[in-house]
Amino acid sequence: MYKNLVSLGFTEIEAKVYVFLATEGPRKAREIAGALNIHRRQLYYILKGLKSKGVVCASFEYPAHFSAVLLERVLDILIVEQEKQQQNLEASKNELLSIWRYITKKTSEN
């Protein structure tokens, strides 16, 4: 499972945190850090990244409980992100090729 998530853009540690939350349910940062043997400061950075990707959410209580978004929703988010990246690449293709031709032409003239 971890390798599949990594191939979809997660880091290894993000994949471990996501799978932990998906299997164990909502947990406080202290509980996650202890179970996965991650320094709490590093964990908050990881959780922030997962939240920005839309795959983990946090409760409003203090201390917050973090939970995994359903895998079906995560896959939908990742598909949309991949489609955006493909569109961006297609949109910049001509500009990149033009710049490349200019650079290589300039280099071959010297």
C-alpha positions, 0 to 999 in steps of 0.5 A: 500500500505504501509503495502505491501511495508513494507512486501517487505523490506521497512521501514514504512518511506521508504514506505511513501517517495516512495509512495509520490514520485510515486504519486507526481512526482520528488521533492526536498528534502525540498518539501518531508520533508515538505510534510511528516513532516520529518527532512531533515537530516533524509530524506537524510538518507532515500533517500540514502537507497532508492537509494542504493536499486535502487527504487529512483533516483536523478537528477544531478541538484542542488538542486537534484530532487528525483523520484520514479522508476516505481513499476514494476521495483521495484518489479523486483529488490525485486524479484532478491534480494529475489532470491539472499538471498535464494541462499545464505541461500542454499549455507551456509546451510551445513556449518551452520548445521555443525557448529550447530552440533559441538556446540550442541555436545560440549555442550551436552558433558559437 
